[in-house]
Amino acid sequence: MMMKVTKRCIWWVSAMVCASVLLSGCNSNTAEKPASGENVTIRLDQFSGNGESEEALKKMIAKFNEQHPDVTVELQSFGYDDYFTQLQSKVVGGSAADVFELNFENFVAYASEDVLLDVGGLMGDSSGFNQTALKAFQYKGKQLGIPNSFSNVVLIYNKDLFDKAGAAYPTDDWTWAEMLEAAKKVRALSQDTYGLYRPISFHEFYKGVKQNGGNLLSEDGKKFTVNLPQNVETLKIMSGWVKDSNIMPSDAQMGGMGDWDLFKSGRLGMIITGIWAFGDFADNCNFAWDVAMEPGNTTKATHFFSNAYVVNKETANPEAAAALAAFLSGSKEAAQIRVDSSWELPPVTYSDVLDFYLKVTPPENREAVFKSLDYLVTPPVVKQQSEMQEIITKHLNNAISGNVSAKDALDACQAELEQKINLE
């Protein structure tokens, strides 16, 4: 879900389902206009629109106000790291906004607590939305969220560094082996130049496990499988990028610099991150760069993230709140603004909007964004999502720091998850 790889939300697994979002035509999705009369004020809290993206969101709200002049929108934006802590406190204290944003992983927890309004009868004509996408934000037969965006992850590379290192540009056929060899060549250019940055986080480890034929949960979702042999191998390989080949900088070598800043400085050959980086990199990289599909090991896999707007069940203005959520999520006006600002992609498809998206450069190879949809995977989602992620992250860090072996770290992680996380 940072506006980087931490920004997390995912709707569905099937590539055919995801492709249908991109290929099926749809009409403008706006809720019925609230009854005219006295002005109403709708508070909107969100995390995905920050910086340049917040300006895009404000443009969407301005377009909404052209059609709904009786509704005043009070926008509050928060960083991802702080957002959910504050949201939880607001919900418990009865002060949550009328409309607020959730990623899919957190959606289940809030939906199960009965704090979200069923917007199925309030959002107007929903035929233009992909129906599978809408169903992903249903809980016990109720439409409790409206998907507002999607994004995925690609390999972004510095063409100038590749040229200096004499390395071939990435292709769709690359595996971790080819990525490692290219990264070594770039790393050899200088002491402070690195070949790759891919954070060893919960989400990147989950995806890495999938790229190596493993999984963190059994197929029926009733048992953790964190310490499978292929998962141990995955952790060994990923941690080896830092500890062995050092193609990826350690935290100490980063010296407090962020991964995006390292790439923009021209000292990083490849970064695996979300397509929401395109706008920033286009404005702030003074070198040639492009994108490719992300390599896997035994198979390809990449993230598919989605956020949704939900309506507070306690809102005093449910019609206006639903109208705002539906407009920001599915109207053609909002979709065009989202694409113009390189802020992910809308969850509905207009052929002219997507044609424009593909023509915007850099990067040249925006087609990789859509090719990647054939390899989408979702992380495990449980009611104790935050606690599960914290446990896994703790044990990953133990392995990365060298305190324990990859196998011992994942064995301990498996045992702690079985003890503390209820999968029923």
Buried (B, 14 or more C-beta within 10 A) or exposed (E): BBBBBBBBBBBBEEBEBBBBBBEEEBBBBBBEBBEEEEEBEBBBBBBBBBEBBBEBBBBBBEBBBEEBEBBBBEBEBBEBEEBBEBBBEBBEEEEBBBBBBBBBBBBBBBBEEEBBBBBBEBBBBBEBBBEBBBBBBBBEEBBBBBBBBBBBBBBBBBBBBBEBBEBEEBEEEBBBEBBBBBBBBBBEBEEEBBBBBBBBBBBBBBBBBBBBBBBBBEEEEEEBBBBBEBBBBBBBBBBBBBBEBBBBBEEEBBEEBEBBEBBBBBBBBBBBBBBBBBBBBBEEBEBBBBBBBBBBBBEBBBBBBBBBBBBBBEBEBBBBBBBBBBBBBBBBBBBBBBBBBBBBBBBBBBEEBBEEBEEBEBBEBBEBBBBBBEBBBBBBBBBBBBEBBEBBBEBBBBBBBEEBBBBBBBBBBBBBBEEEBEBE
